[in-house]
Amino acid sequence: MVEHQTDIAILDKMLEPVARCFTPAVAKQIAELRADPPMQARIDELAAKCNEGELTETEKREYQAYVDALDLLGILQAKARAMLASQL
C-alpha cells in the first residue's frame, strides 16, 4: 500500500506541468471521461475474479494495466476538476 501511495504521489508531481496546459474546455472533457461500457464490463469482470483469487497470470497483468491507467486518469481528472473549481 505504501508503495502504491508513493507511486501516486510521484505521478501527481510529474503530471502537474501537464495540468498547467489545460484550457477550461480540455479540463471539462478530462473531468468527464469514463470507460465505455465494454471496457467497464471487462474491468468489473477482472475485479470480481481478482476478489475471488481466480485471475490467471495474463489476467493479472491486464488488470494491473487497467488499475495503473485508472490511477493516471484519476490524477488527471482531479487536476482538471481543481482547475475548473478555481475558475468559479
ABEGO torsion letter per residue (X at the ends): XAAAAAAAAAAAAAAAAAAAABBAAAAAAAAABBBBAAAAAAAAAAAAAAAAGABBAAAAAAAAAAAAAAAAAAAAAAAAAAAAAAAX
